[in-house]
Amino acid sequence: MRTHSRPAMGEVALALFFAVLGILWVIAALRMPLWEGFAPQSGFMPLWYGVILTGLAAAILINLFMQKEPGKAEQPIGRPLIVLAAFAAGIAGLDLVGFGPSVFLLLLVLFAVVERLPIIKSVLVAAGTTAVLFLIFRTWLGVALPVGPLGI
């Protein structure tokens, strides 16, 4: 009979951190308007992001405690730190340069640096994704996105 392996405390702490973050998003979103008429309001997306983040964190916690084999050797921390720094810069850039350039640069860093995709492919996918987000949120839903000095 196999016993369950003990998960690394860092993995458990990180999963708990994201679960708490998701719960905070849900609580904050419930204080905002969710829906009016036929259009989602400012609390709609944070609510669902919080629900999804909390659910994924719970699934990871369950998996950590249910796995029977010890985990693989720890991975270097470089990539996760790059992702964290890219997201922090992307959030800070929303007010400085606007939604479009901030999201494009965030995606470009994730694709080109973290995932190491070819630069042309990274630029095209980042630009396409940013354009689709603009189309959905600004054009179709009429959401006021942060605008930088370039007006995008």
DSSP file with accessible surface (Angstrom, degrees, kcal/mol):
  #  RESIDUE AA STRUCTURE BP1 BP2  ACC     N-H-->O    O-->H-N    N-H-->O    O-->H-N    TCO  KAPPA ALPHA  PHI   PSI    X-CA   Y-CA   Z-CA
    1    1 A M              0   0  233      0, 0.0     2,-0.3     0, 0.0     0, 0.0   0.000 360.0 360.0 360.0 126.5    0.0    0.0    0.0
    2    2 A R        -     0   0  162      1,-0.0     2,-0.3     3,-0.0    67,-0.1  -0.612 360.0-143.8 -85.6 144.5    1.4    3.3   -1.0
    3    3 A T        -     0   0  112     -2,-0.3     2,-0.2    65,-0.1    -1,-0.0  -0.704  28.2 -98.4-101.5 158.4    1.3    6.3    1.2
    4    4 A H        -     0   0   92     -2,-0.3    64,-0.2     1,-0.1     2,-0.1  -0.539  39.0-120.8 -75.0 139.1    0.8    9.8    0.0
    5    5 A S        -     0   0   25     62,-1.4    62,-0.1    -2,-0.2    64,-0.1  -0.435  26.8-108.8 -76.6 156.3    3.9   11.9   -0.4
    6    6 A R        -     0   0  208     -2,-0.1    59,-0.1    62,-0.1    -1,-0.1  -0.740  34.9-128.5 -87.6 123.4    4.2   15.1    1.6
    7    7 A P        -     0   0   10      0, 0.0     2,-0.1     0, 0.0    58,-0.0  -0.320  29.9 -94.6 -70.7 155.0    4.0   18.1   -0.6
    8    8 A A     >  -     0   0   38      1,-0.1     4,-1.9     4,-0.0     3,-0.3  -0.443  28.5-130.6 -66.2 138.5    6.6   20.8   -0.5
    9    9 A M  H  > S+     0   0  124      1,-0.2     4,-2.8     2,-0.2     5,-0.2   0.836 106.6  58.3 -63.1 -32.6    5.6   23.7    1.8
   10   10 A G  H  > S+     0   0   54      2,-0.2     4,-2.4     1,-0.2    -1,-0.2   0.897 106.2  48.4 -64.1 -39.5    6.5   26.2   -0.8
   11   11 A E  H  > S+     0   0   92     -3,-0.3     4,-2.4     2,-0.2    -2,-0.2   0.917 113.4  47.0 -65.9 -42.9    4.0   24.7   -3.2
   12   12 A V  H  X S+     0   0   13     -4,-1.9     4,-2.7     2,-0.2     5,-0.2   0.938 112.6  49.8 -63.8 -44.9    1.3   24.6   -0.6
   13   13 A A  H  X S+     0   0   58     -4,-2.8     4,-2.4     1,-0.2    -2,-0.2   0.910 111.3  48.8 -62.0 -41.8    2.0   28.2    0.4
   14   14 A L  H  X S+     0   0   99     -4,-2.4     4,-2.3     2,-0.2    -1,-0.2   0.923 111.7  48.7 -65.7 -42.6    1.8   29.4   -3.2
   15   15 A A  H  X S+     0   0    6     -4,-2.4     4,-2.1     1,-0.2    -2,-0.2   0.912 112.7  48.5 -63.2 -41.5   -1.5   27.5   -3.8
   16   16 A L  H  X S+     0   0   86     -4,-2.7     4,-2.7     2,-0.2     5,-0.2   0.892 108.3  55.0 -64.6 -38.8   -2.9   29.0   -0.6
   17   17 A F  H  X S+     0   0  117     -4,-2.4     4,-2.6     1,-0.2    -2,-0.2   0.939 110.5  44.8 -58.4 -46.7   -1.7   32.5   -1.7
   18   18 A F  H  X S+     0   0   77     -4,-2.3     4,-2.5     2,-0.2    -1,-0.2   0.860 111.1  53.8 -69.8 -32.2   -3.6   32.2   -5.0
   19   19 A A  H  X S+     0   0   15     -4,-2.1     4,-2.3     2,-0.2    -2,-0.2   0.944 111.6  45.2 -64.6 -44.9   -6.7   30.8   -3.3
   20   20 A V  H  X S+     0   0   84     -4,-2.7     4,-2.7     2,-0.2    -2,-0.2   0.918 112.2  51.9 -64.4 -41.6   -6.7   33.8   -0.9
   21   21 A L  H  X S+     0   0   50     -4,-2.6     4,-2.2    -5,-0.2    -1,-0.2   0.925 109.9  49.3 -60.5 -43.1   -6.1   36.2   -3.8
   22   22 A G  H  X S+     0   0    0     -4,-2.5     4,-2.2     2,-0.2    -1,-0.2   0.911 110.6  49.9 -62.6 -41.3   -9.0   34.6   -5.7
   23   23 A I  H  X S+     0   0   83     -4,-2.3     4,-2.7     1,-0.2    -2,-0.2   0.915 109.5  51.6 -64.7 -40.8  -11.3   35.0   -2.7
   24   24 A L  H  X S+     0   0   98     -4,-2.7     4,-2.7     1,-0.2    -1,-0.2   0.893 108.9  51.3 -62.3 -39.5  -10.3   38.6   -2.3
   25   25 A W  H  X S+     0   0  107     -4,-2.2     4,-2.7     2,-0.2    -1,-0.2   0.914 110.3  48.9 -62.6 -42.5  -11.1   39.2   -6.0
   26   26 A V  H  X S+     0   0   31     -4,-2.2     4,-2.3     2,-0.2    -2,-0.2   0.942 112.4  47.8 -62.6 -46.6  -14.6   37.6   -5.5
   27   27 A I  H  X S+     0   0   72     -4,-2.7     4,-0.7     1,-0.2    -2,-0.2   0.936 114.6  45.9 -61.0 -45.0  -15.2   39.8   -2.4
   28   28 A A  H >< S+     0   0   44     -4,-2.7     3,-0.8     1,-0.2     4,-0.3   0.906 112.2  51.4 -65.1 -39.3  -14.1   42.9   -4.2
   29   29 A A  H >< S+     0   0    0     -4,-2.7     3,-1.6     1,-0.2    -1,-0.2   0.865 102.2  59.5 -67.2 -34.7  -16.1   42.1   -7.3
   30   30 A L  H 3< S+     0   0  106     -4,-2.3    -1,-0.2     1,-0.3    -2,-0.2   0.708 100.1  57.9 -68.9 -15.6  -19.3   41.5   -5.3
   31   31 A R  T << S+     0   0  207     -3,-0.8    -1,-0.3    -4,-0.7    -2,-0.2   0.529 101.8  68.5 -86.7  -8.5  -19.0   45.1   -4.1
   32   32 A M  S <  S-     0   0   70     -3,-1.6     2,-0.2    -4,-0.3     9,-0.1  -0.713 101.5 -86.9-105.9 162.0  -19.1   46.3   -7.7
   33   33 A P        -     0   0   74      0, 0.0    10,-2.6     0, 0.0    11,-0.4  -0.463  38.8-170.6 -67.9 136.1  -22.0   46.2  -10.2
   34   34 A L        +     0   0   57      1,-0.3     7,-2.3     9,-0.2     2,-0.3   0.836  61.1   2.5 -96.1 -40.8  -22.0   42.9  -12.0
   35   35 A W  E     -A   40   0A 139      5,-0.3     2,-0.4     8,-0.1    -1,-0.3  -0.996  50.9-177.9-153.5 140.1  -24.6   43.3  -14.8
   36   36 A E  E >   -A   39   0A 134      3,-2.4     3,-2.0    -2,-0.3     2,-0.3  -0.941  66.0 -43.7-143.1 120.7  -26.9   46.0  -16.2
   37   37 A G  T 3  S-     0   0   62     -2,-0.4     0, 0.0     1,-0.3     0, 0.0  -0.449 122.3 -23.1  63.2-119.9  -29.3   45.4  -19.0
   38   38 A F  T 3  S+     0   0  209     -2,-0.3    -1,-0.3     2,-0.1    -3,-0.0   0.234 122.6  79.9-107.0  13.3  -27.4   43.4  -21.7
   39   39 A A  E <  S-A   36   0A  32     -3,-2.0    -3,-2.4   103,-0.0     2,-0.1  -0.951  75.6-120.4-127.9 139.4  -23.9   44.4  -20.7
   40   40 A P  E     -A   35   0A  27      0, 0.0    -5,-0.3     0, 0.0     2,-0.1  -0.454  31.6-144.3 -70.3 149.6  -21.5   43.2  -18.0
   41   41 A Q    >>  -     0   0   66     -7,-2.3     3,-1.6    -2,-0.1     4,-0.5  -0.355  36.9 -73.4-105.8-170.3  -20.3   45.8  -15.6
   42   42 A S  T 34 S+     0   0   73      1,-0.3    -8,-0.2     2,-0.1     3,-0.1   0.722 126.7  50.5 -63.6 -22.7  -17.0   46.4  -13.8
   43   43 A G  T 3> S+     0   0    0    -10,-2.6     4,-1.9     1,-0.1    -1,-0.3   0.597  89.2  83.1 -91.1  -8.3  -17.4   43.6  -11.3
   44   44 A F  H <> S+     0   0   56     -3,-1.6     4,-1.9   -11,-0.4     5,-0.2   0.958  94.2  38.3 -63.8 -55.6  -18.2   40.9  -13.8
   45   45 A M  H  X S+     0   0   61     -4,-0.5     4,-2.9     1,-0.2     5,-0.3   0.932 115.6  51.6 -67.1 -44.2  -14.8   39.9  -15.0
   46   46 A P  H  > S+     0   0   39      0, 0.0     4,-2.5     0, 0.0    -1,-0.2   0.895 108.3  54.6 -59.5 -35.5  -13.1   40.1  -11.6
   47   47 A L  H  X S+     0   0   26     -4,-1.9     4,-2.4     2,-0.2    -2,-0.2   0.964 112.8  40.4 -60.3 -50.4  -15.8   37.9  -10.1
   48   48 A W  H  X S+     0   0  124     -4,-1.9     4,-2.7     1,-0.2     5,-0.2   0.872 113.8  53.2 -71.3 -34.6  -15.2   35.2  -12.7
   49   49 A Y  H  X S+     0   0  122     -4,-2.9     4,-2.9     2,-0.2    -1,-0.2   0.922 111.2  47.9 -62.2 -42.2  -11.4   35.5  -12.5
   50   50 A G  H  X S+     0   0    0     -4,-2.5     4,-2.6    -5,-0.3    -2,-0.2   0.913 112.1  48.3 -64.0 -42.7  -11.6   35.2   -8.7
   51   51 A V  H  X S+     0   0   64     -4,-2.4     4,-2.5     2,-0.2    -2,-0.2   0.942 115.2  44.8 -62.9 -46.1  -13.9   32.1   -9.0
   52   52 A I  H  X S+     0   0   94     -4,-2.7     4,-2.9     2,-0.2     5,-0.2   0.932 113.8  49.4 -64.9 -44.8  -11.6   30.5  -11.6
   53   53 A L  H  X S+     0   0   36     -4,-2.9     4,-2.4    -5,-0.2    -2,-0.2   0.928 112.8  47.3 -61.9 -43.1   -8.4   31.3   -9.6
   54   54 A T  H  X S+     0   0   36     -4,-2.6     4,-2.4    -5,-0.2    -1,-0.2   0.927 113.1  48.9 -64.7 -42.8   -9.9   30.0   -6.4
   55   55 A G  H  X S+     0   0   40     -4,-2.5     4,-2.4    -5,-0.2    -2,-0.2   0.915 112.2  47.4 -63.5 -43.3  -11.0   26.8   -8.1
   56   56 A L  H  X S+     0   0  105     -4,-2.9     4,-2.3     2,-0.2    -1,-0.2   0.907 111.7  50.5 -65.5 -40.4   -7.7   26.2   -9.8
   57   57 A A  H  X S+     0   0    4     -4,-2.4     4,-2.5    -5,-0.2    -2,-0.2   0.915 110.8  49.6 -63.4 -40.5   -5.8   26.8   -6.5
   58   58 A A  H  X S+     0   0   43     -4,-2.4     4,-2.6     2,-0.2    -2,-0.2   0.914 109.9  50.9 -64.3 -41.3   -8.1   24.3   -4.8
   59   59 A A  H  X S+     0   0   55     -4,-2.4     4,-2.6     1,-0.2    -2,-0.2   0.904 110.6  49.1 -62.8 -39.8   -7.5   21.7   -7.5
   60   60 A I  H  X S+     0   0   89     -4,-2.3     4,-2.8     2,-0.2    -2,-0.2   0.925 110.7  50.2 -65.8 -42.8   -3.7   22.2   -7.1
   61   61 A L  H  X S+     0   0   30     -4,-2.5     4,-1.9     2,-0.2    -2,-0.2   0.929 111.5  48.1 -61.1 -45.2   -4.0   21.8   -3.3
   62   62 A I  H  X S+     0   0  112     -4,-2.6     4,-1.6     1,-0.2    -1,-0.2   0.937 112.7  49.0 -60.3 -45.0   -6.0   18.6   -3.7
   63   63 A N  H  X S+     0   0   96     -4,-2.6     4,-1.6     1,-0.2    -2,-0.2   0.897 108.0  54.6 -62.6 -40.5   -3.5   17.3   -6.3
   64   64 A L  H  < S+     0   0   12     -4,-2.8    -1,-0.2     1,-0.2    -2,-0.2   0.897 114.7  39.2 -60.1 -40.9   -0.6   18.1   -4.0
   65   65 A F  H  < S+     0   0  107     -4,-1.9    -1,-0.2    -5,-0.2    -2,-0.2   0.680 117.7  48.9 -85.9 -16.5   -2.0   16.1   -1.1
   66   66 A M  H  < S+     0   0  108     -4,-1.6    -2,-0.2    -5,-0.2    -1,-0.2   0.621  80.8 109.6 -97.3 -15.7   -3.4   13.3   -3.2
   67   67 A Q     <  -     0   0   47     -4,-1.6   -62,-1.4    -5,-0.2     4,-0.1  -0.357  50.9-160.6 -66.5 141.5   -0.3   12.5   -5.3
   68   68 A K        +     0   0  113    -64,-0.2   -65,-0.1     2,-0.1    -1,-0.1   0.717  69.1  63.5 -95.9 -25.2    1.3    9.2   -4.4
   69   69 A E  S    S-     0   0  123    -64,-0.1   -64,-0.1     1,-0.1     3,-0.1  -0.764  94.1 -99.8-100.8 148.3    4.8    9.7   -5.9
   70   70 A P        -     0   0  107      0, 0.0     3,-0.1     0, 0.0    -2,-0.1  -0.307  47.8-100.8 -62.5 149.6    7.2   12.4   -4.7
   71   71 A G        -     0   0   48      1,-0.1     3,-0.1    -4,-0.1    -7,-0.0  -0.150  42.2 -90.8 -66.3 163.4    7.3   15.5   -6.9
   72   72 A K        -     0   0  192      1,-0.2    -1,-0.1    -3,-0.1     3,-0.1  -0.234  59.8 -73.2 -66.4 165.2   10.0   16.1   -9.5
   73   73 A A        -     0   0   85      1,-0.1    -1,-0.2    -3,-0.1     0, 0.0  -0.282  66.7 -88.1 -58.4 146.3   13.1   18.0   -8.5
   74   74 A E        -     0   0  170     -3,-0.1    -1,-0.1     1,-0.1     3,-0.1  -0.272  42.0-126.9 -62.1 142.4   12.4   21.7   -8.1
   75   75 A Q        -     0   0  147      1,-0.1    -1,-0.1    -3,-0.1     0, 0.0  -0.528  34.3 -88.5 -84.7 154.9   12.7   23.8  -11.1
   76   76 A P        -     0   0  102      0, 0.0     3,-0.3     0, 0.0    -1,-0.1  -0.298  32.2-132.2 -60.2 150.8   14.8   27.0  -11.3
   77   77 A I  S  > S+     0   0  117      1,-0.2     4,-2.0     2,-0.1     5,-0.2   0.513  82.4  96.0 -87.0  -2.7   12.9   30.0  -10.1
   78   78 A G  H  > S+     0   0   37      1,-0.2     4,-2.0     2,-0.2    -1,-0.2   0.916  83.0  45.9 -56.7 -52.6   14.0   32.2  -13.1
   79   79 A R  H  > S+     0   0  104     -3,-0.3     4,-2.5     1,-0.2    -1,-0.2   0.932 111.9  50.0 -62.4 -48.0   11.0   31.8  -15.3
   80   80 A P  H  > S+     0   0   75      0, 0.0     4,-2.6     0, 0.0    -1,-0.2   0.899 111.0  50.9 -58.6 -35.6    8.4   32.3  -12.6
   81   81 A L  H  X S+     0   0   92     -4,-2.0     4,-2.7     2,-0.2    -2,-0.2   0.883 108.7  51.1 -68.3 -36.0   10.1   35.4  -11.5
   82   82 A I  H  X S+     0   0   67     -4,-2.0     4,-2.7     2,-0.2    -1,-0.2   0.923 111.3  48.4 -64.8 -42.4   10.1   36.7  -15.1
   83   83 A V  H  X S+     0   0   42     -4,-2.5     4,-2.5     2,-0.2    -2,-0.2   0.939 112.7  48.0 -62.3 -46.1    6.4   36.0  -15.4
   84   84 A L  H  X S+     0   0  117     -4,-2.6     4,-2.4     1,-0.2    -2,-0.2   0.929 113.6  46.9 -60.9 -44.9    5.8   37.8  -12.1
   85   85 A A  H  X S+     0   0   60     -4,-2.7     4,-2.7     2,-0.2     5,-0.2   0.899 111.1  52.3 -64.4 -39.1    7.8   40.8  -13.1
   86   86 A A  H  X S+     0   0   11     -4,-2.7     4,-2.5     2,-0.2    -2,-0.2   0.918 111.2  46.4 -64.4 -42.6    6.1   40.9  -16.5
   87   87 A F  H  X S+     0   0   94     -4,-2.5     4,-2.5     2,-0.2     5,-0.2   0.913 112.6  49.8 -66.5 -41.2    2.7   40.9  -14.9
   88   88 A A  H  X S+     0   0   59     -4,-2.4     4,-2.6    -5,-0.2    -2,-0.2   0.931 113.6  45.8 -62.4 -43.7    3.7   43.6  -12.4
   89   89 A A  H  X S+     0   0   65     -4,-2.7     4,-2.5     2,-0.2    -2,-0.2   0.896 111.5  53.1 -66.1 -38.7    5.1   45.7  -15.3
   90   90 A G  H  X S+     0   0   10     -4,-2.5     4,-0.8    -5,-0.2    -2,-0.2   0.916 111.3  45.5 -62.5 -41.7    2.0   45.1  -17.3
   91   91 A I  H >X S+     0   0  114     -4,-2.5     3,-0.9     1,-0.2     4,-0.5   0.937 114.5  47.6 -68.0 -43.9   -0.3   46.3  -14.5
   92   92 A A  H >X S+     0   0   60     -4,-2.6     4,-0.9     1,-0.2     3,-0.6   0.865 108.8  56.8 -63.9 -34.2    1.9   49.3  -13.8
   93   93 A G  H 3X>S+     0   0   11     -4,-2.5     4,-2.9     1,-0.2     5,-1.1   0.664  84.9  81.5 -73.2 -16.1    2.0   50.1  -17.5
   94   94 A L  H <X5S+     0   0   47     -3,-0.9     4,-0.7    -4,-0.8    -1,-0.2   0.925 102.2  34.0 -56.2 -46.1   -1.8   50.3  -17.8
   95   95 A D  H <<5S+     0   0  141     -3,-0.6    -1,-0.2    -4,-0.5    -2,-0.2   0.808 121.9  48.9 -79.1 -29.0   -1.9   53.8  -16.5
   96   96 A L  H  <5S+     0   0  125     -4,-0.9    -2,-0.2     2,-0.1    -3,-0.1   0.931 133.4   5.0 -78.4 -48.4    1.4   54.9  -18.1
   97   97 A V  H  <5S-     0   0   58     -4,-2.9    51,-0.6     1,-0.2    53,-0.3   0.492 106.2-112.4-117.3  -8.9    1.0   53.7  -21.7
   98   98 A G  B  X< -B  147   0B   0     -5,-1.1     4,-1.5    -4,-0.7    49,-0.3  -0.238  38.4 -64.2 100.1 171.9   -2.6   52.4  -21.8
   99   99 A F  H  > S+     0   0   29     47,-2.7     4,-2.8     2,-0.2     5,-0.3   0.934 122.7  52.2 -63.7 -50.6   -4.2   49.1  -22.3
  100  100 A G  H  > S+     0   0    5     46,-0.3     4,-2.6     1,-0.2     5,-0.2   0.954 114.3  37.3 -58.3 -59.8   -3.0   48.2  -25.8
  101  101 A P  H  > S+     0   0   25      0, 0.0     4,-2.6     0, 0.0     5,-0.2   0.900 117.6  52.9 -62.3 -36.1    0.7   48.7  -25.4
  102  102 A S  H  X S+     0   0    6     -4,-1.5     4,-2.2     2,-0.2    -2,-0.2   0.945 113.6  41.1 -65.4 -47.6    0.7   47.3  -21.9
  103  103 A V  H  X S+     0   0   20     -4,-2.8     4,-2.7    -5,-0.2     5,-0.3   0.916 114.7  52.7 -67.6 -41.5   -1.1   44.1  -22.9
  104  104 A F  H  X S+     0   0   54     -4,-2.6     4,-2.6    -5,-0.3    -2,-0.2   0.950 112.1  44.4 -59.5 -47.5    0.9   43.7  -26.1
  105  105 A L  H  X S+     0   0   96     -4,-2.6     4,-2.4    -5,-0.2    -1,-0.2   0.892 112.2  52.9 -66.7 -37.7    4.3   44.0  -24.3
  106  106 A L  H  X S+     0   0   27     -4,-2.2     4,-2.3    -5,-0.2    -1,-0.2   0.957 113.1  43.1 -60.1 -50.1    3.2   41.7  -21.5
  107  107 A L  H  X S+     0   0   28     -4,-2.7     4,-2.9     1,-0.2     5,-0.3   0.895 111.4  55.1 -64.4 -38.9    2.2   39.0  -24.0
  108  108 A L  H  X>S+     0   0   32     -4,-2.6     4,-3.1    -5,-0.3     5,-0.5   0.928 109.3  46.8 -61.3 -43.5    5.3   39.6  -26.1
  109  109 A V  I  X>S+     0   0   52     -4,-2.4     4,-1.9     1,-0.2     5,-1.8   0.931 113.1  49.6 -64.0 -43.5    7.5   38.9  -23.0
  110  110 A L  I  <>S+     0   0   30     -4,-2.3     5,-2.3    -5,-0.2     6,-0.2   0.924 119.1  37.2 -62.4 -43.3    5.5   35.8  -22.1
  111  111 A F  I  <5S+     0   0   45     -4,-2.9     6,-2.5     3,-0.2    -2,-0.2   0.938 126.6  33.5 -75.0 -47.9    5.7   34.4  -25.6
  112  112 A A  I  <5S+     0   0   24     -4,-3.1    -3,-0.2    -5,-0.3    -2,-0.2   0.901 131.0  26.0 -79.8 -41.8    9.3   35.4  -26.6
  113  113 A V  I  <<S+     0   0   72     -4,-1.9    -3,-0.2    -5,-0.5    -4,-0.1   0.932 130.1  32.2 -90.9 -50.4   11.1   35.3  -23.3
  114  114 A V  I   <S+     0   0   10     -5,-1.8    -3,-0.2     1,-0.2    -4,-0.1   0.959 132.7  29.2 -75.6 -50.8    9.3   32.8  -21.2
  115  115 A E  S   <S-     0   0  118     -5,-2.3    -1,-0.2    -6,-0.2    -3,-0.2   0.595  96.7-137.9 -85.9 -12.8    8.0   30.4  -23.8
  116  116 A R        +     0   0  176     -6,-0.2    -4,-0.2     1,-0.2    -3,-0.1   0.862  40.7 164.0  57.7  42.1   11.0   31.1  -26.2
  117  117 A L        -     0   0   58     -6,-2.5    -1,-0.2     1,-0.1     5,-0.0  -0.515  51.4 -79.9 -79.8 157.8    8.8   31.2  -29.3
  118  118 A P     >  -     0   0   86      0, 0.0     4,-2.7     0, 0.0     5,-0.2  -0.280  42.1-120.5 -57.5 146.2   10.3   32.8  -32.5
  119  119 A I  H  > S+     0   0  102      1,-0.2     4,-2.7     2,-0.2     5,-0.2   0.872 110.2  51.6 -62.1 -40.1   10.1   36.6  -32.3
  120  120 A I  H  > S+     0   0  121      2,-0.2     4,-2.5     1,-0.2    -1,-0.2   0.947 113.0  45.1 -63.4 -45.7    7.9   37.0  -35.4
  121  121 A K  H  > S+     0   0  115      1,-0.2     4,-2.7     2,-0.2     5,-0.3   0.916 112.9  51.7 -63.3 -41.4    5.4   34.5  -34.2
  122  122 A S  H  X S+     0   0    0     -4,-2.7     4,-2.5     1,-0.2     5,-0.2   0.921 111.1  47.0 -61.7 -44.5    5.5   36.1  -30.7
  123  123 A V  H  X S+     0   0   56     -4,-2.7     4,-2.6     2,-0.2     5,-0.2   0.931 114.0  47.8 -64.1 -44.7    4.8   39.6  -32.2
  124  124 A L  H  X S+     0   0  117     -4,-2.5     4,-2.7    -5,-0.2    -2,-0.2   0.927 114.8  43.9 -64.9 -44.5    2.0   38.3  -34.4
  125  125 A V  H  X S+     0   0   58     -4,-2.7     4,-2.7     2,-0.2     5,-0.2   0.920 115.0  49.0 -69.0 -41.3    0.2   36.4  -31.7
  126  126 A A  H  X S+     0   0    0     -4,-2.5     4,-2.3    -5,-0.3    -2,-0.2   0.927 114.6  45.5 -63.2 -42.6    0.6   39.2  -29.1
  127  127 A A  H  X S+     0   0   45     -4,-2.6     4,-2.5    -5,-0.2    -2,-0.2   0.922 114.2  48.6 -66.9 -42.9   -0.7   41.8  -31.6
  128  128 A G  H  X S+     0   0   35     -4,-2.7     4,-2.4    -5,-0.2    -2,-0.2   0.919 112.4  47.5 -63.9 -43.5   -3.6   39.5  -32.6
  129  129 A T  H  X S+     0   0   55     -4,-2.7     4,-2.4     2,-0.2    -1,-0.2   0.925 112.5  49.3 -64.1 -43.0   -4.6   38.8  -29.1
  130  130 A T  H  X S+     0   0   12     -4,-2.3     4,-2.3    -5,-0.2    -2,-0.2   0.922 111.0  50.4 -62.6 -42.1   -4.4   42.5  -28.1
  131  131 A A  H  X S+     0   0   61     -4,-2.5     4,-2.6     1,-0.2    -1,-0.2   0.913 110.2  49.2 -63.5 -41.7   -6.5   43.4  -31.2
  132  132 A V  H  X S+     0   0   77     -4,-2.4     4,-2.8     2,-0.2     5,-0.2   0.914 110.0  51.3 -65.4 -40.9   -9.2   40.8  -30.3
  133  133 A L  H  X S+     0   0   49     -4,-2.4     4,-2.7     1,-0.2     5,-0.5   0.911 111.2  48.5 -62.4 -41.1   -9.3   42.0  -26.7
  134  134 A F  H  X>S+     0   0   33     -4,-2.3     5,-1.7     2,-0.2     4,-1.7   0.930 111.7  50.1 -60.7 -47.0   -9.8   45.6  -28.0
  135  135 A L  I  <>S+     0   0   69     -4,-2.6     5,-2.4     3,-0.2     6,-0.2   0.935 116.4  40.7 -58.8 -47.1  -12.5   44.4  -30.4
  136  136 A I  I  <>S+     0   0   55     -4,-2.8     5,-1.9     3,-0.2     6,-0.2   0.970 126.5  29.0 -68.1 -53.4  -14.4   42.5  -27.6
  137  137 A F  I  <5S+     0   0   42     -4,-2.7     6,-3.3    -5,-0.2    -3,-0.2   0.922 129.6  30.4 -82.4 -45.3  -14.1   45.0  -24.8
  138  138 A R  I  <5S+     0   0   76     -4,-1.7     4,-0.2    -5,-0.5    -3,-0.2   0.940 130.2  30.3 -80.6 -46.1  -13.9   48.4  -26.3
  139  139 A T  I   <S+     0   0   95     -5,-1.7    -3,-0.2    -4,-0.2    -4,-0.1   0.968 130.2  27.7 -80.6 -56.9  -15.9   48.0  -29.5
  140  140 A W  I   <S+     0   0  170     -5,-2.4    -3,-0.2    -6,-0.2    -4,-0.2   0.908 133.5  29.4 -76.4 -43.6  -18.5   45.3  -28.7
  141  141 A L  S   <S-     0   0   67     -5,-1.9    -3,-0.2    -6,-0.2    -1,-0.2   0.602  94.3-133.3 -95.1 -12.9  -19.0   45.8  -24.9
  142  142 A G        +     0   0   59      1,-0.2     2,-0.3    -6,-0.2    -4,-0.2   0.794  42.0 167.2  68.0  29.1  -18.1   49.5  -24.8
  143  143 A V        -     0   0   56     -6,-3.3     2,-1.0    -7,-0.1    -1,-0.2  -0.593  39.6-124.3 -78.4 133.6  -15.8   49.1  -21.8
  144  144 A A        -     0   0   99     -2,-0.3    -1,-0.1     3,-0.0    -6,-0.1  -0.681  33.4-165.5 -79.5 104.0  -13.6   52.1  -21.0
  145  145 A L        -     0   0   23     -2,-1.0   -45,-0.0     1,-0.1   -11,-0.0  -0.592  33.7 -85.4 -88.0 153.3  -10.1   50.7  -21.1
  146  146 A P        -     0   0   43      0, 0.0   -47,-2.7     0, 0.0     2,-0.4  -0.324  46.5-151.8 -59.2 136.2   -7.1   52.7  -19.8
  147  147 A V  B     -B   98   0B  79    -49,-0.3   -49,-0.3   -48,-0.1    -3,-0.0  -0.939   8.1-161.1-116.1 133.7   -5.8   55.0  -22.4
  148  148 A G    >   -     0   0   13      4,-1.4     3,-1.8   -51,-0.6   -51,-0.2  -0.207  47.6 -72.9 -96.5-166.1   -2.2   56.2  -22.5
  149  149 A P  T 3  S+     0   0  112      0, 0.0   -52,-0.1     0, 0.0   -51,-0.1   0.755 130.9  56.7 -65.0 -22.0   -0.5   59.1  -24.3
  150  150 A L  T 3  S-     0   0  136    -53,-0.3   -52,-0.1     2,-0.2   -53,-0.1   0.526 113.4-116.6 -86.0  -5.6   -1.0   57.4  -27.7
  151  151 A G    <         0   0   41     -3,-1.8   -53,-0.1     1,-0.3   -54,-0.0   0.623 360.0 360.0  81.8  12.5   -4.8   57.1  -27.1
  152  152 A I              0   0   78    -55,-0.3    -4,-1.4   -53,-0.0    -1,-0.3  -0.856 360.0 360.0-123.5 360.0   -4.8   53.3  -27.2
